[in-house]
Amino acid sequence: MKISAIKTYPINVGQGSQLVVKVETESGIYGYGASGLSTRELAVIGAIEHFKSFLIGRDARQIEALWQEMYRSQYFEGGRVLTAAISAIDIALYDILAKSLHVPVYQLLGGKVRDYVECFASLRFSNLEELIAKSKALVAQGWKVIRLFPAVYELSKTKALFEPRVSVALLAEYMVKLRAEIGSEIVIGLDYHHRLTIPETVSFVKKMPPGTLDFLEEPIRDESPSAYEALRKMVDIPFAIGEEMSSKWQIMPYIERNITQFVRVDVCNIGGLTEAKKVAAMAETHYIDIMPHNPLGPICTAASIHLAAACSNVCWLEEINTTIEPAGTNDPSFYPEQPILDGTKYKISDKPGLGVEFNEAKAKEQTFKPIEVPKLHRTDGSFTNW
């Protein structure tokens, strides 16, 4: 079953952009994958063009061997651009192999250990009233876990002003009020999107009573495990780290040194299902649950569901398309067949492959426009992380 073509489809869909990759074989069976490097799709396409030169004509069933060759076939191995490209191709190869065997992808990963995957609702807010109203609406619909993504910077004149100390004081107050409004049973997490420093993070945590937050996601950047380790010793809120990481080697110190309590593995960035399964196994040895990062579309969702189906150490899958706040990234005109959210969970499907179909004709009709995330800056004009 030799690879005959690898096609790339960058698209604008919903509130974001995606890169869908199709791998075709001489037998007629094809598979879909997706790259998780949002807003840098053109760079990933360039990497895939390099991979094509030695992947065309190869046996699509040799997934581990092809992964190793893609990762090690250049002197400068690894990095987010290359592993995002590897991820998309790797997921597509699993889709192909599972279809050829008439089984769902999770059977290739050891079979399912659960009947459904529970999700957390990702909630974006700009002010306290919006935060409380949306949170109460989610709770009324049965959501037990809410992960917050603050976008208070959008209220500034430039819609891009972010002062860390102002944010820390404001959000700490918001979190205390939210907890009082929705009670103690609901799990609350906050994604600070690596916008803080160590002392700013400590100040934020110390401004809230214990039990206000159940986990804090990405408060600082992840390049330095020792910096995160120092922060870990200063605060007692569980961390959720890993969505930016592009290999098992990069995430290893966070697991082995127990710096993080949840691993936010991104199957479309880490190196596909091949690498994500290994990361999950590493986390399991330290009694750490994975909490898959899922900010893209149905291909990423489906791949994450199959990963979660076959791993015992999974807590929640990210869901960005709720009825309260739909991101539109699962547009059925692009994805006529895709996983369907059942309340707050995804049931494990027995459809062959990933269980996703993609409208290539619609993608070809669209003129892709690369998008940029907000360029956050401080009052003095210096830039900070989005």
KOLTOR-636809 format. One record per residue (C-alpha): z, x, y; residue in three letters. Coordinates in steps of 0.1 Angstrom, whole numbers, plus 2048, in hexadecimal, padded with zeros to 3 digits. Layout:
ZXYAla;...
//
This chain:
800800800Met;7F381881BLys;7F8813840Ile;7D780A850Ser;7E1804875Ala;7FF80488DIle;7FB7ED8ABLys;8117EA8C9Thr;8177CB8DETyr;82B7D08FEPro;8347AD90CIle;84679C928Asn;85B78091AVal;87876D928Gly;88E78293FGln;8827A3930Gly;8687B891FSer;8637C08FBGln;84D7D78E5Leu;8427C88C5Val;8327DF8ABVal;81C7D488ELys;8167EA870Val;7F87DF85BGlu;7F07EA837Thr;7D07EC823Glu;7DD7D180CSer;7DE7B8829Gly;8047B682BIle;8127BE84ETyr;8347C285DGly;8437BE880Tyr;85C7D4891Gly;86A7D88B5Ala;8757F48CBSer;8977F18DDGly;88E8088FALeu;88A7EB913Ser;8787F4934Thr;86A813925Arg;85180490DGlu;83481A918Leu;84783990FAla;84D82B8ECVal;8298228E8Ile;8218478EFGly;8388528D3Ala;8288398BBIle;8068478C3Glu;8128698B8His;82185A898Phe;80084988FLys;7EF86A889Ser;802870869Phe;80D84D85FLeu;7EB83D85BIle;7E183F836Gly;80584482AArg;81782E811Asp;82A814825Ala;844811809Arg;85283480EGln;86982982AIle;883845828Glu;869860825Ala;855853843Leu;875850857Trp;87E874850Gln;85B880859Glu;85A86C87AMet;87C87A884Tyr;87789E879Arg;8528A2881Ser;8578B28A3Gln;86C8CF8AFTyr;87E8B88C8Phe;88A89E8AFGlu;89D87F8B8Gly;8A386F8DAGly;8A184B8E4Arg;87C8498E9Val;8748578C7Leu;88E8448B4Thr;8848238C5Ala;86182A8B8Ala;86E833896Ile;884813896Ser;8667FC89DAla;85180C881Ile;86E80D869Asp;8767E886DIle;8517E0868Ala;8517F4848Leu;86E7E083ATyr;85C7C0843Asp;83E7CC830Ile;8507D7811Leu;8657B780FAla;8477A1813Lys;8357B47F8Ser;8527AD7E1Leu;8567897EDHis;87B78F7F7Val;88E78F818Pro;8947B1828Val;8B97B0820Tyr;8B17B27FBGln;8A47D5801Leu;8C57DE811Leu;8DA7D47F4Gly;8DA7AE7F5Gly;8EE79780BLys;91479780DVal;917779824Arg;906757829Asp;90475984FTyr;90A77086CVal;922765887Glu;91876D8ABCys;9277738CDPhe;9197628ECAla;90E77B906Ser;91676C928Leu;90A77994AArg;91C76F96APhe;91D77798FSer;93D76699BAsn;95D75798DLeu;95273398FGlu;93373A97AGlu;94774F962Leu;96173495BIle;94871795AAla;930728942Lys;94D73592CSer;95C712928Lys;93A704920Ala;93571E904Leu;9587178F6Val;9506F18F6Ala;9316F98E1Gln;94670B8C7Gly;9437308D2Trp;9617458C8Lys;9557668D5Val;94876C8F8Ile;93B78E905Arg;93878F92BLeu;91E7A293FPhe;9287A2964Pro;90C7A297DAla;92279E99CVal;90C7B89ADTyr;8F179D9B1Glu;90778D9CCLeu;9027AB9E3Ser;8E67AB9FELys;8D27C49EAThr;8DB7B49C9Lys;8E27D79BDAla;9037E29CELeu;91E7EE9B5Phe;93F7FC9C0Glu;9538049A1Pro;9768009B0Arg;96C7DF9C0Val;95E7D399FSer;97D7DE98BVal;9947CB9A2Ala;97E7AC9A2Leu;9767AA97DLeu;99A7B1972Ala;9A4792986Glu;98777E977Tyr;991787954Met;9B577D958Val;9AA75B967Lys;99075694BLeu;9AA75C930Arg;9C1743940Ala;9A5729940Glu;99872D91DIle;9B773690AGly;9C17518F1Ser;9AC7478D3Glu;98A7518E2Ile;97F7758DEVal;975784900Ile;9627A4904Gly;9547B4924Leu;9367CB926Asp;93A7E3943Tyr;9187F293BHis;925816940His;92A811966Arg;94D820968Leu;95F842966Thr;97D849951Ile;99784296DPro;984823978Glu;985816954Thr;9AB81D951Val;9B180B972Ser;99D7ED967Phe;9B07EA946Val;9D27EF957Lys;9CC7D396FLys;9CB7B9953Met;9E87AD93CPro;9E57B7917Pro;9D079F904Gly;9B9796921Thr;99B7A7911Leu;9947AB8ECAsp;97B7C78F0Phe;96B7DB90BLeu;9477E6907Glu;937806915Glu;94F80C932Pro;942830937Ile;92384392CArg;92184F908Asp;91487290CGlu;936882909Ser;94B8788EAPro;96888D8F8Ser;968879918Ala;969858905Tyr;9858668EFGlu;99A86E90DAla;99484B91ALeu;99D83D8F7Arg;9C084D8FBLys;9C683D91CMet;9BE818915Val;9C68018F8Asp;9A97E98F9Ile;9907EC8DCPro;96F7FC8E6Phe;94C7F18DCAla;93480E8DEIle;9138188D0Gly;8F68048DEGlu;8E78228F0Glu;8E98398D3Met;8CA8458C1Ser;8D68548A0Ser;8F2856887Lys;8FA879893Trp;8FF86C8B7Gln;9178508ACIle;929865892Met;9458738A8Pro;94D8518B5Tyr;952845892Ile;963863883Glu;97B8688A0Arg;9828428A1Asn;9788418C6Ile;96881F8C2Thr;9748008B0Gln;9537EE8AFPhe;9317FF8AAVal;9157EF8BFArg;8F97FC8A9Val;8D67F28B6Asp;8BE7F0898Val;8A17F38B0Cys;8AE8138C0Asn;8C28258A6Ile;8A582C88FGly;89F80A87EGly;8AF7FB860Leu;8AE81D84EThr;8C582D867Glu;8DA80E870Ala;8E480984BLys;8F182D84BLys;90482886BVal;91480885DAla;91F81C83EAla;92E837854Met;94181D868Ala;94D80C848Glu;95F82C83DThr;97582A85CHis;97A804859Tyr;9657FE878Ile;94F7DF87CAsp;92C7E0889Ile;9247C88A6Met;8FD7CA8A8Pro;8EE7CD8CAHis;8D37B28CDAsn;8C47B08F0Pro;89F7AC8E7Leu;88D7918D4Gly;8897818B1Pro;87E7A18A0Ile;89E7B38AACys;8B27948A2Thr;8A379187FAla;8A77B6877Ala;8CB7B4883Ser;8D179686DIle;8C47A784EHis;8D97C6856Leu;8F87B085AAla;8F079C83BAla;8F27BC826Ala;9107CC836Cys;9347C2831Ser;9427D1851Asn;9327BA86BVal;9457A5884Cys;92C79489DTrp;9087968A6Leu;8FE7958CBGlu;8ED7758D6Glu;8DD7748F8Ile;8CB7528F4Asn;8E57378F6Thr;8E0714904Thr;8F771D921Ile;8E373B92AGlu;8C2740918Pro;8B176191FAla;88F754912Gly;8897748FEThr;88375E8DEAsn;86674B8EEAsp;8567388D0Pro;83473B8E0Ser;8377618D8Phe;84C75C8B8Tyr;84173C8A5Pro;857746888Glu;87975688FGln;89E753886Pro;8AE733894Ile;8D17338A1Leu;8E771988FAsp;9037128A8Gly;9147348ABThr;90574588DLys;8E574E87ATyr;8E2743856Lys;8D475E83FIle;8B0754837Ser;89F75A816Asp;87C75D825Lys;86877C81APro;869799833Gly;87A796854Leu;871771858Gly;85F77687AVal;83C770885Glu;82D77C8A5Phe;81176D8BAAsn;7FA78B8BFGlu;7DF7768D1Ala;7F876C8ECLys;8037908F0Ala;7DF79C8F4Lys;7D978290FGlu;7F778E924Gln;7F57AA93DThr;8147BE937Phe;8297C8955Lys;8447E1950Pro;8657D695FIle;8827EA96EGlu;8A77E296CVal;8BB7E098CPro;8C180299DLys;8E67FF9A5Leu;8F38139C2His;9148189D4Arg;91C8129F9Thr;915837A00Asp;8F28349F1Gly;8F88479D1Ser;8EB8389B1Phe;90082D993Thr;8F981F971Asn;8EB7FC96BTrp;
//
